[in-house]
Amino acid sequence: MNADSFASIAALVKARSGIVLTPDKEYMLDTRLAPILKQEGIVNMDALAIRLRDARAEALARTVTEALTTNESSFFRDGKPFEHLKRLLPKLQGARPPGHRLRIWSAACSTGQEAYSIAMVLRELGIKDAEIFGSDLSREVVDRARDGVFTQFEVQRGLPVQMLVKYFRQESGKWRVSPDLRGMARFEERNLLGDHKALGRFDVIFCRNVLIYFDPPTKGKVMNALAAQLAPDGVLYLGGAETVLGLTERLVPVTGERGAYGLAENRSLL
């Protein structure tokens, strides 16, 4: 593919998802988009770039963007945020009026392991007044998250055996989340670059290991948008390699916790 074609596809993907594709990622386009070229009968990447410039190619643009989105997840990934969550949730619940439902957003949720890990934490703590909202750009992974069915390999990644036995049922060689756990979460296609005001406030937001694919201005934009949806004493969890430093003044680290952030104007509550 020529440089103009790569630049054109990269610009489209960035505009639609925030993901930055540098020239060294050309191999990824070749690998991930090859099935789309075959399916659509497009001869090569240069021809694809031309097709994508047509305003009527919305469905193709969506398919290309989703194909270039990295969907990596596992149960209780990185551990530390979930340990902090176990300590945080009772405090948040105690600070809320009777009948308040704790709201937790798993942004860029991929196939749902993070959302269901949060649900298990809530169940183990005995917290029933809670709802989990999972969102992702990709229709395919959102559908998988809704189904709540995981392979043996997927449940072996981070999920303790006692949790597997307690909250999953074996089905045709795979594992299905129990109806009780499944009922705690709802999933929706949503772009992190979109307007989230209609979602309302969340007590906790997880947005981990996705900002690393964005450039600094886009990171700042997304962080400010997430901060706007966070409750005054709420917590935002980012990935271990991600930081708010130099990107937003609205969020500050939670003392003693890596990857946990609260609102700067309410730092006394952290």
Order of alpha helices (4+ residues) and beta strands (2+ residues): alpha-alpha-alpha-alpha-alpha-beta-alpha-beta-alpha-beta-alpha-alpha-beta-beta-alpha-beta-beta-alpha-beta-beta-beta
